[in-house]
Amino acid sequence: MDFREDPNAKAVEVWEPEGATYYNGELILQPRQRWTPEQQLELIDWHPMFSGKCPLCRYEFDRDWSARVHWDCQNPECGWMDDTV
């Protein structure tokens, strides 16, 4: 009895057009994605944000990733710099 639908309730629109999302009741258009889904999966395989290692020299990054903004390699012999994310 407690979970019956309220016959007096107003209908709420939950449909979202493709490329948009409701946020706090406001329809927000999502920015165009730079990468295809395949490119995004590839990024997960090699980027240090996900792998924890430099894609060139395999230098291991610190495990405290929560405060990291830049993903440039700290190995002075490598010099890899993140310009993708």
N, C-alpha and C positions, 0 to 999 in steps of 0.2 A: 504494500500500500504506500510506503514512503517514497518509492522510486517511480511512481506514475508521473507521466508528463502533465504539466500544468496546462489545462485547456485554455486558460486566459493569458498565457505568456505570449509576448510578442516574438515573432520570428526574427532570428539574428542571421544576417548575411555572413556566410563563412567562405564564400567563393572568392578566390583571388585570381586575377588575370595572370597569365604567364609573364614572368619577369617583374612581378611586384609582390609585396607582402604587407600585411597590416601590422602596424606597430603602434600601440596605444590608441587604437581606433582610427589611425590615419594610414591611408594607402601610400606606401613608399615604393618608388620604382628602384629596382636593383640595378647596380652598375653592370655594364657589359663585362663579361669575363674575358680576360686576356688569353686564357688557355683553353684548349679543348679538354674533355675529360681524360683523354689519353695522355696529354701533356701534364695534367695535374698528377696523374698516377706516377708518371716518370719523375716528376719533381719530388715526390715522396720517397722514391728510391735513392736519390743521390744528394738531396739538400741536407746540410748539417742540422737544420732545425728538426729534421725527422730521424736522420741516421746517426747524428752525434759525431760525425767525422768529416774532415775536409775531403771534398771529392777528388782533389789532386794528389795530396801527399798522405791522406788518411790520418792526419793529426787528429787526436781525440779532444773534443771540446769539453770544458767544465760541465759537470752535470747540473749546475744551477742555471737552467735555461729560462726560468720564469722572468728574470730581469733583463735578459739579453735583447738588445735592439739590433745590433749589427752582427753579422755572421761572417766576418772576415777572418781568415786563417791567422792564428797567432804564431805559427812557425815562421821564423825570419827567413828561412831558405825557400819557402813556398810562394807567398805573396798572393794567394787566391783571395779575391774579393767578391762579396755577394752583391750582385746588381740585378737580381731576378725578383726578389720578394720585397 
